[in-house]
Amino acid sequence: MFDAGQYVPLGNNLGIAVAGTAVGLGHGLTNNAIPPGANAALIVVEGATPVNWRDDGNAPTAGDGDGVPLSDTVPYFWYRGTLSAFSMISTSGTVKVNVSFYKSVG
């Protein structure tokens, strides 16, 4: 289980328009740079359009990748891993994905 209390926010919250081309977590930041020291991200999908993601350095497609869990509440998940290898794509149309970066404390 992920304990958000062990992480501090890095203040880089951004909304990414995810459509038919895979984008990384730093998309929209200067040089697509993930904040230094970031080792976790809170990823929130707005709306009901599914988003697929991969973290193996390969680009997901609309039909390939792991799906962000959609539910009756806000669809979100915590990702811990190699943030620069993470990319995502919308399964149809364009969807807004909000990303907040965090750093572990301890």
KELUMNU-57272 format. One line per field, with one value per residue: chain; residue in one letter; residue number from 0; x, y, z of N, C-alpha, C in turn. Coordinates in steps of 0.001 Angstrom, whole numbers, always signed. Example, Ala and Ser with C-alpha at 12.3 -4.5 7.8 and 13.67 -1.06 7.14 Angstrom:
residues 2
ch: (A A)
aa: (A S)
i: (0 1)
n.c1: (+13190 +12850)
n.c2: (-5690 -2250)
n.c3: (+7800 +7080)
ca.c1: (+12300 +13670)
ca.c2: (-4500 -1060)
ca.c3: (+7800 +7140)
c.c1: (+13200 +12900)
c.c2: (-3300 +30)
c.c3: (+7800 +7870)
//
This chain:
residues 106
ch: (A A A A A A A A A A A A A A A A A A A A A A A A A A A A A A A A A A A A A A A A A A A A A A A A A A A A A A A A A A A A A A A A A A A A A A A A A A A A A A A A A A A A A A A A A A A A A A A A A A A A A A A A A A)
aa: (M F D A G Q Y V P L G N N L G I A V A G T A V G L G H G L T N N A I P P G A N A A L I V V E G A T P V N W R D D G N A P T A G D G D G V P L S D T V P Y F W Y R G T L S A F S M I S T S G T V K V N V S F Y K S V G)
i: (0 1 2 3 4 5 6 7 8 9 10 11 12 13 14 15 16 17 18 19 20 21 22 23 24 25 26 27 28 29 30 31 32 33 34 35 36 37 38 39 40 41 42 43 44 45 46 47 48 49 50 51 52 53 54 55 56 57 58 59 60 61 62 63 64 65 66 67 68 69 70 71 72 73 74 75 76 77 78 79 80 81 82 83 84 85 86 87 88 89 90 91 92 93 94 95 96 97 98 99 100 101 102 103 104 105)
n.c1: (+847 +477 +1864 +1160 +2046 +4729 +5961 +6848 +5355 +6460 +5622 +5067 +2509 +599 -1530 -2112 -2860 -3966 -3927 -4104 -1399 +1372 +2480 +4889 +5397 +6528 +5604 +4952 +6335 +9308 +11598 +10472 +11084 +11195 +10761 +13788 +14815 +12297 +10395 +7995 +4593 +1406 -1325 -4069 -6994 -9199 -12597 -14288 -12876 -10819 -7326 -4318 -1198 +2402 +5481 +7915 +9583 +8688 +6245 +2814 -242 -3569 -4754 -3016 -1240 -1242 -4281 -5524 -7211 -10663 -13410 -16360 -15707 -13138 -10843 -7730 -4224 -1277 +2034 +5078 +8336 +10491 +10228 +10793 +10498 +7827 +4877 +1831 -1406 -4450 -7380 -9368 -10188 -9510 -8198 -7943 -5209 -4055 -1024 +972 +4037 +6207 +8523 +10318 +10692 +12873)
n.c2: (-1182 +2248 +4929 +8102 +9962 +9670 +11120 +14224 +17005 +18342 +20609 +20810 +20738 +19683 +19886 +17611 +17257 +14417 +12474 +10805 +10258 +8967 +10299 +11520 +11776 +14251 +15885 +18974 +20401 +22433 +21402 +18895 +17986 +16103 +16979 +17407 +14833 +13775 +10912 +9719 +9868 +11361 +10538 +11707 +11146 +13042 +12795 +10191 +8781 +6136 +5672 +4371 +3070 +2671 +1560 +686 +1904 +1693 +2902 +3160 +1975 +2643 +204 -1292 -1741 -861 -107 +2914 +2751 +3141 +4475 +4984 +7164 +9702 +8869 +7746 +7159 +6234 +6383 +4799 +4551 +4366 +7384 +8703 +6742 +6287 +6465 +7578 +7166 +8166 +6150 +6829 +9796 +12931 +13436 +14959 +14769 +15014 +15629 +15259 +15729 +14003 +13539 +11110 +10969 +9899)
n.c3: (+0 -726 +984 +1191 +2996 +3311 +1414 -178 -1805 -4930 -6083 -8784 -10580 -13243 -16095 -18611 -21973 -23294 -26108 -29217 -29448 -27789 -24697 -22318 -18709 -18166 -20142 -21543 -19651 -19317 -21674 -21427 -18905 -15996 -12604 -10716 -8505 -8201 -7562 -7581 -8715 -8744 -10552 -12231 -13941 -15835 -16430 -18356 -20225 -21051 -20282 -21433 -20271 -20140 -18725 -19554 -21286 -23846 -26165 -25325 -26888 -28154 -27857 -26369 -23397 -19886 -18254 -16819 -13814 -13971 -12227 -10155 -8717 -8608 -11081 -10354 -9747 -7931 -9008 -8759 -9696 -12561 -13641 -16033 -17937 -18171 -20061 -21663 -23239 -24798 -25120 -26838 -28516 -26833 -23615 -20409 -18272 -15056 -13415 -10584 -9010 -6728 -3993 -2172 +1401 +3213)
ca.c1: (+0 +1239 +1653 +1495 +2683 +6177 +6379 +6570 +5079 +7499 +5008 +4890 +1234 +289 -2558 -1600 -3874 -3524 -4764 -3704 +57 +1869 +3239 +5496 +4923 +7050 +5073 +4464 +7327 +10466 +12375 +9798 +11888 +10569 +11512 +14883 +14502 +10961 +10403 +6610 +3656 -28 -1876 -5523 -7643 -10480 -13573 -14492 -12128 -9692 -5954 -3377 +158 +3490 +6660 +9081 +10290 +7960 +5027 +1549 -1189 -4945 -5141 -1935 -730 -2066 -5278 -5754 -8500 -11776 -14393 -17427 -15085 -12072 -9881 -6360 -3333 +92 +3046 +6455 +9191 +11297 +9251 +11127 +10097 +6364 +4155 +404 -2144 -5910 -7905 -10182 -10337 -8537 -8571 -7002 -4592 -3317 +118 +1675 +5277 +6559 +9834 +10255 +11410 +13357)
ca.c2: (+0 +3480 +5881 +9423 +10737 +9507 +11883 +15655 +17485 +19179 +21836 +20805 +20123 +20110 +19186 +17164 +16805 +13131 +12101 +9613 +10106 +8727 +11396 +11193 +12528 +15613 +16579 +20313 +21085 +22836 +20249 +17682 +17564 +15748 +17699 +16653 +14176 +13166 +9452 +9267 +10793 +11143 +10706 +11803 +11250 +13749 +12255 +8747 +8175 +5353 +5996 +3265 +3511 +1685 +2122 -76 +2670 +1570 +3705 +2413 +2290 +2635 -1169 -1992 -1052 -1013 +949 +3628 +2260 +4091 +4073 +5972 +8345 +10244 +7833 +8180 +6175 +6622 +5628 +4870 +3813 +5227 +8324 +9059 +5641 +6225 +7219 +7262 +7505 +8033 +5070 +7478 +11229 +13624 +13462 +15707 +14004 +15879 +14941 +15948 +15026 +13889 +12991 +10384 +11599 +8911)
ca.c3: (+0 -850 +2074 +676 +4052 +3210 +248 -170 -3156 -5520 -6574 -10231 -10947 -14586 -16839 -19903 -22923 -23823 -27258 -29951 -29470 -26428 -24077 -21042 -17540 -18188 -21321 -21228 -18839 -20096 -22146 -20939 -17761 -14725 -11573 -10091 -7244 -8213 -7708 -7530 -9350 -8593 -11893 -12136 -15251 -15785 -17363 -18390 -21324 -20541 -20665 -21283 -19951 -20061 -18056 -19970 -22301 -25112 -26201 -25339 -27958 -27656 -27557 -25678 -22216 -18692 -18176 -15572 -13321 -13952 -11228 -9950 -8118 -9444 -11457 -10111 -9143 -7604 -9745 -8263 -10620 -13426 -14183 -17414 -18825 -18153 -21086 -21658 -24448 -24680 -25954 -27867 -28303 -25983 -22210 -19581 -17194 -14137 -12825 -9501 -8728 -5321 -3632 -898 +2512 +4164)
c.c1: (+886 +872 +2110 +2174 +4201 +6753 +6050 +6316 +6201 +6923 +4836 +3620 +885 -825 -2019 -2790 -3340 -4484 -4206 -2212 +536 +2694 +3781 +4983 +5416 +6517 +4488 +5400 +8500 +11329 +11774 +10488 +11033 +11388 +12611 +14465 +13144 +11082 +9008 +5738 +2232 -642 -3398 -6094 -8983 -11415 -13565 -13749 -10940 -8351 -5108 -1988 +1125 +4657 +7930 +9886 +9654 +6670 +3792 +760 -2586 -5379 -4109 -1403 -1642 -3033 -5302 -7112 -9551 -12820 -15470 -16887 -13996 -11068 -8450 -5532 -1977 +1026 +4404 +7295 +10032 +10353 +9530 +10728 +8583 +5806 +2710 -234 -3640 -6376 -8859 -10311 -9215 -9070 -7519 -6519 -3785 -2228 +741 +2882 +5632 +7951 +9715 +11112 +11833 +13518)
c.c2: (+1237 +4430 +7253 +10292 +10634 +10291 +13351 +16105 +18390 +20425 +21904 +20042 +20607 +19282 +18858 +16736 +15545 +12726 +10836 +9409 +9953 +9911 +10925 +12081 +13971 +16444 +17925 +21080 +21476 +21624 +18917 +17109 +17287 +16428 +16836 +16073 +13507 +11661 +8853 +10317 +10371 +11497 +10633 +12013 +11953 +13156 +10742 +8063 +7409 +5815 +4751 +3819 +2335 +2361 +1343 +633 +2578 +2376 +2809 +2778 +2270 +1234 -1946 -1146 -1346 +156 +1615 +3184 +3374 +3575 +5138 +7248 +8841 +9135 +8340 +6985 +6810 +5755 +5883 +3997 +4799 +6165 +8657 +7967 +5528 +7044 +6734 +7746 +7344 +6889 +5604 +8956 +11802 +13663 +14260 +14815 +14987 +15060 +15833 +15093 +15090 +13294 +12291 +11092 +10521 +7612)
c.c3: (+0 +277 +1608 +1718 +4037 +2043 +426 -1609 -3643 -6181 -8084 -10575 -12340 -15171 -18222 -20760 -23580 -24933 -27887 -30101 -28040 -25946 -22734 -19929 -17531 -19338 -20908 -20311 -19744 -20405 -21697 -19709 -16529 -13636 -10946 -8747 -7205 -8410 -7541 -8207 -9012 -9937 -11792 -13537 -15070 -16834 -17385 -19537 -20760 -21098 -20429 -21017 -19977 -19362 -18398 -21051 -23675 -25028 -26160 -26588 -27354 -27268 -26757 -24536 -21044 -18622 -16813 -15073 -13288 -12979 -11122 -9324 -9061 -9776 -11297 -9676 -8882 -8429 -9093 -9174 -11416 -14167 -15644 -18404 -18958 -19312 -21117 -22944 -24155 -25571 -27025 -27527 -27463 -24566 -21452 -18440 -16348 -13452 -11761 -9133 -7238 -5168 -2275 +144 +3499 +3636)
//
